[in-house]
């Protein structure tokens, strides 16, 4: 691994190369009317409100779907106008607007957020029942589209919206801006940016262009808003500045745990809580569910690793009784461990349902689509997808998707988060943290730089956490140095190596404790 040594100036120059243009301002966000069908959809929603029609919203149980629903609910509250909001239960209802969901809908207009682009059956039922259906989604459509009144999705071939990589909550937010205009309302759309930022980060949208602007502004608003949910997040994180990583690692998993294990309405109630007491109660419940999610995930990951065929280019594993709510996270764990795309399926009564996660430049959605003949349903985007099939077809599907993957360039499988260089110990300080802060938010398409520590001397190891599952490793970069640095390896029990040497990659984060700020080294991968 030939890597150059970097100092603080080198880190600044390296990150500067990523951004040729100045950051966009909120005023640079393209006109929502450029979204295909959005203006007509907004007119139809405004007309339904003026005519006092019954409106039902159908969301999704992941963070993006819950955030989209929360923004819609809060917007309609401020009109004010009654809106029935339904988030399907993963276990009872399945995904998105479905015939099952429509059984309990009594409405003149149904609006979907973060789902619906493949809801052919539901669209037909709406047609028969004379319910107007407006689909808002961001997932990749098939060649044919559901027969809806309007479909707003930046991935439609005929859509001219200049930035396609937006999440479901952004589509909903942009559409509401047009509804606001139609009705001549005085609602400040900036007030929703705290929720919107969470959705963009949690749905792993690329943090470039307008996404970067919205996340930056949204995290600022999170620090100032009187929204009870954001007050609880601020109190919980207890930091002078919230980063995208705080949301990705500390908040998004909690919000996701509701839909994964129980019901996403718990997360929706948190976002839309009218008081901090109510928000706190829901956040506590989310915390408990998240702990349970971690246990289930650890058990399933252990079982899934034993099923992996390491000769495959795309991992496909399945198991009876694997918890349907954690298969997506388990797929992500397998990607990390084996550096290959992974599909993890939960099997029950001969039916397999699961999630896919990708790596590098491999478009997992396209690979799945190429082998759709084995599936009963699928949907998603380049880096993540969901799918369903008969358990009898799993082996044939695994074989077929691996044949498809053999046509890809091997370079596509290289993970994106390559190590940036070797950083000298004396350059790890508060000034380095300030340099890194200038290039936040970090995330998809703007990864936080990682550095290599090569053959460093391990001075001591302490296990941390209630269950002693994290390691605090004190190291000396070079034998002649007096100064030691401390690495934190989460979810890793690291034992003293025989040669007392460690080679690993790490990133630098800000640690705030008792009013004291320091640079903390987070271990990514031990080699």
N, C-alpha and C positions, 0 to 999 in steps of 0.2 A: 504494500500500500504506500505509494509514493505521494506524500502530502507535504505541502509547503508550510513552513512555520508562519504563524500570523501574530501580529500585535494588534492593538486597538485600532490603529489607523487602517491596517489591512482588513479588519472586519468591516469597518465603515465603507471602505472602497468596494468590497465584495458585495455588500448589501445594496449599495448605491446603483450597481449595475442592473439590478432587478427592475428599477423604476426609471424609465427614460422620461416619462411625463410627470408633471406635477400632479398631486392628488386632486381628484375631482371634488367639486363642492356639491352640496345638496341641489343647488340650482342647475347643476349639469346633468341631473338624472333625466334620461330621455322621457319625452311626453308619453304618458300612459296610453294615450289615444293611438300610439303606434302599435300597440298590442292588437293583433287581429281580433275583431269582434268586440273589443273592450268597450268602445263607445256605445255600440248598440246594446250590449249587455247592461251597461250602466243606465241607459235610457229605460230599459225594460224593468230594472230593479226600482228606479225612481218612480215609474208609472205604477208599479205594484204597491209601493208605499203610499202614493197619492190616492190610489183607489182602495186603500185599506185591505189589501189582499193578505191571505195567510202565507207567510214565508218561512220555510224550513231550511236550515243550513246543515249540510252533512260534511263532517271533517274527517280527520284520520288520527290514529292513536299514537303516532310518533311525535317528537317535539315540534317538527315543522307543522304537522297537521293541527296539533293543539294550539300552537302559536297563531296560526291562521284563523282558527275558530275564535280564539280569545280576542284578536284584533277586530274581527267582525262583530262579536258580541258587544264589546266596548263601544264600537262605532254606533251600532243600532241603539244602545242605551242612551247615547248622547243626542239622538235625533229628537225625542225618544220614540222608539217604535218596537212593538213586541216581535221578537225573533225566536223561533224554536231552534235550538242548536243541539244536534245529535252527533256524538262521536261514537262510531261503532265499537263494540267490544270485540277484541281480537279473537276470543274463544267462542263467543255465542253468535256473533254477527259476521265474522270474517272481515275482509278489507273493503273499505270505501262504500259508496252508494251501491246497494245491492237489492235484489228482490226481497230479501229478508228484512232489510231496513225499511223499505217502502211499505211493508205491511203495517208499520206503526206510524206512517206519515199521513197526515191529513192537511194538505196544503194546496195553494194555487200555484206557488212557485217554489222550486227546490234549487238551491245553489250549492255546488260542491266546492270545497277548498282542499288543495293538495291531493285530490283524487278525482277519478271520473273519466279519464282519457280512454279507459278500456271498459267502461260500464255499458256495454251494448244491451244487455238484457234489461238493466234498470231503465235505460233510455226508452226502450220499447214499452215497458210498463207505464212510464210517465205519459207517453204518447196515448196509450189506450185509456188512461185515466184522465186525460186532458189536463195534466200538470205540466206547466212550463219548466224546462230543465236548463239551467245555465251551469256549464262545467268550467271550473277554473282549476288548472293543474299545471305542473311543470315537467311531468314525466314524458318520455319519448313516446309519441303516438305510433300506432300500427298504420298500415297502408290505408285501411278504412277507418272511419270515425263513428262514434255513437251518434244516433239521430237526435241531437239535442237542439234546443232553440238557438243557443250560442255556445261556442267553445273558445275559451281564452287560455292559450297555452303558448309560451314563447317558442316551443319546439315544433309548432305546426309549420309545414313547408311554406305556407302563404303568409306567415307572420314576419313583419318587417322590424320588429323591435330590435334595436342594434346590439343589445347585450343579452344573449340567450341563457347564460348560466345563472338563473335566478331561482330561488326556492318558491314553494307554494305560498308561503306567507307574503313574499314580495308581490306575487301576482295578485293576491287578495287585496293587499294594501294599495297597489297601483289602481286596481279597479275601483276601490272605495274613494280614491281621490277624484275619479270621474263621477261617481255617484254624488259626492259632496257638491261638485260643480253643477250637476244637473238640478239638484234641489236647492242650490244657493245657500248652503249651510256654512256656519262659521266654526267649523271643527278644525283644530290644528292637527294636521297629519303627522307632525313631528313627535307628538306625544306618544305615538305607538312604537317609536324606534327602539326603545329598550327591549320590547318583546320581539321585534323584528330582528334585532342583532342576535338574540339567542337562537332564533330559527335558522339564520344564515350560517352561524357557526356549527350548530348541532347537525344540520343537514349536509355538512362538509362541502359547502359551495366554495368555489375559488375566491380567495380574499384579494381580488384585484378589481380594478375599474370601479363601478358603482358599489359593488359589494363591500369593498374596502372602506369607502366613504360612509356607507350606511352603518357598518359595524362600529367604526370610530365614533360617529355621532351617537349611535345607540348606547354605547358604553358610557359616554359622557352623560347622556340623559339618565341612565341608570343610577348614576351617582347623585343626581339632583331631584329626580321626580318624587312626587308624593304617592305614587302607586304603591299600595301596601306590599305587593309581591316583590317589587324592587327594593323596598325598604328592608324586607326580610333577607333578601340576597346580599344587600350591603352589610347588614349586621352579621350575617353568617360568615362572609368572606373576611370582614374586618380589615380592609385594606384602603390605603389612600387613593388607589387607582385600580379599577378592575380591568383585567386583560382578557383577551379571547381564550387564552389557555385556562383561566379560572372558570370560564363558562363551559368550555369543552370537557374539562376533567372533573369539575366539582358540581356544576349545576345541571348540565344536560343529562348526565346519567340518572340523576334523581328524578327529573321530569319524565324521562323515558321509562323509568321503572314502573310507573303507574299503568301505562298501557301494556307493558311487557308481562306484568304479573297479576294485575287486578283490573282496573278500569281507568281509562285516560281522563275520565271526568274529575278525578282527584287533582290532576295537574291543571285542568281547565279551571276548577274552583280556586286553585292557588293563584293563577294569573288574574282572575277576575274578582278575587276577594274584595269586598267593600271596606274591610277593616284589617289592621295589622294582626289583631287577635285571630281572625279567621285565616288569614294567610299563613300565620305561624303554625296553626293547628294542621293545616294541609301540608306545610313544608316538613313538619315533624313526621307525618304519616309517609310522605315521599322518602324521607331518610330511612325509615324502617323498611320500606319496600326495597330500597336500594341495597340495604344490607342483605336482605333475603335474595335479591337478584345476584349479588356477588357469590353467595353460597351455591346457588343453582348453576351459575355460570362456571364456577370452578369444577364442580362435579361433572358437568357436561363436557367441558374442555378436556378433562382427564380421559373421559370415555372416548371422545372424538379422536384424540391423538392416536389411540390404539387402533382406530379404523383406517388411518391414512395409508394410502398406497404411495410411497415416496417416488415411484417412477412416473406417476402422472404429472402432467403439466398443470392441470386444473384439479384441485382436490375436491372430491365429492364424497361426503360421508353421511350416514344416516343411522338413526337409532330409535327403537321403540321406547316411548316414555320420555324421550328428551323433551325438556320444557320448551314449548313453541316460542315463548317470550324471550328466550336468551340465545336462540340459534344465530341471530345476526352478530352478537358480540363474540360468540364462539368462533364464527367464521373469521372475524377480525383477528382473533387470537391465533388462529391457524395460519393466516396470512403472515403475521409477525414471525411466527416460529419457522415456517417452511419457505417463506419468500415466494409464495405462489398464490394465485387466486383460489378462493375456497368457497364451496357451497355446502352448507350444513342443513340437513333435513330432519324434521321430527316426524315420526311415523305413528299413526294411530288408526286402527280399524282399516288397514290397507291403503290409507291415504297419507301421502307425504307432503308436508308444507315446510318451506324453509327460506333461507336468506343466502345471498351471495355477496362477497366482498372481493374487490380486485386489488391490483398492485401495478405500479408503474404506469404504462400506457395501454394496458390491456383493457379493452372495452367489454366488460363482462355482460352488459345488456345485449350487445350484438352477438356474442358467442351463444348466449341463451336463446336469443331470437332465431338464430340459425338452426337450432335443434328443437324448435317449438312443437314439432309433431309428437314429441314424447310427453308434452306438458298439457295440463288442463287450464293453466293460467300463468301469467308472468307479467312483470312490469318493473320499471326502474330506470336507472341511468348508468353512465359509464362505470362508476366506481362501486355501485351497490344496486342490488335488485332483489325482488321477492319472486317466488315461484311455487307452483303446486303441481303434483303429478300422482299417478297411481304408484303405489310402492312396487308393483310388479315391473314398472318401467325404469326403476332407478339404475340398474346395471347397464341397460341399453343406453340410457341418457349419459351416464358417466363415460362410457366408451365413445359415444358420438361427440360429446363436447371436447374430449381430449383429441380426437381426430381433427376437429375444427381448430383447436389451439395449436396444432402442429404447423398450420399454415402461417402463423404469426412470426414476426421477426423476434428472435431471442432477446434482442435489446429492449423490446416492449415490457419484458418481465423484470427489468432492473428497477428496484425501489427508487422512488424519487428523493427520499431524504438522505442523500449522500453526505458523507462527512466533509466539512468545509476546509479543515486544516488542523494543525497542531497549535494550540494556544499556550503561550508561556504563563507560568503560575503568577508572575508579578503583574500580568495584564488582567487578571480576574479581580476586578474591583468595582466600585460604584460608578466610575466613569464609563466602564464597559456597559453597565446596566443602562446608563443614559443613552449610549450609542444604540443599543438594541431597541430601546423604547421608541426611538425615532422612526423605526421601520415596522412597528406594530400597526395593525393586528397581524399576528402570525397564524398560519393555518394552511389549508389547502391552497396550492399554487404560490404560497409565500411562506415556505417552511422556516421555522426558527433554525438558525445555523447550529450545526452540531460539530463538536471538536473531538479529536482523538487523543486519548491518553495512552502512551505506549510503554509497556514494561515498567510501569510505575511501581514503587515499593509500597506494599500494604503495611501500614503501621499498626492499625487496629481495626476491628470490626465489632459493631454493636447492633443487636437486633432491636427494632423499635415497633411501636404500635401495640394495641391491646392484645392482639394475637401473635405478636412478635414475627410478623410476616414481611417486614421491611428491613433493609440493611443500611446502616450508616458506616461508610468505609472511609477511614482516614488514610490518605496516601501522600507519598513524597514523589514528585515528578522525576527528579534526578537525585542520585545518591549523595551528591555534595551539598544539596540544599538543606537549610535548617527548616524553612517554612513548609508546613504541610497543608493540604487542601482536603476538604471532606466531600465525598460523593454520597448522594442518597439514592438507593436503588429500591423503588417501590415494588411491592408484590414479588420480592426476590429475597430468598434466604441464602446469603452468600457466606461460604465457609472459607477459612484461611487457606489459600493455595499452598502447596508444598514449597514452591520456590519463592513464596511471599511476593509475587508479581501479579499485576493486573493490566490487561489491555482492554479498553472500553471506549465507547463513544458517549458523549454527554452534551447536555445543553445547559445554558446559564440562565437562572431565573432569579427574580427578586424575592427575598425572604423578609417579611415584616413580622417582628415578634417583640411584644412589649415596647413598641415605639422605636425599636432599633431596626435599621435596614441593612441587609447584607446580601452578598451574592451567594446563591445556593447552586450547587452543581447537581443536576439530575441525570442519573445514569440511564442511558437509552438501551445500550446493548453491550453485553460482556462477551469478548471474543475468546 
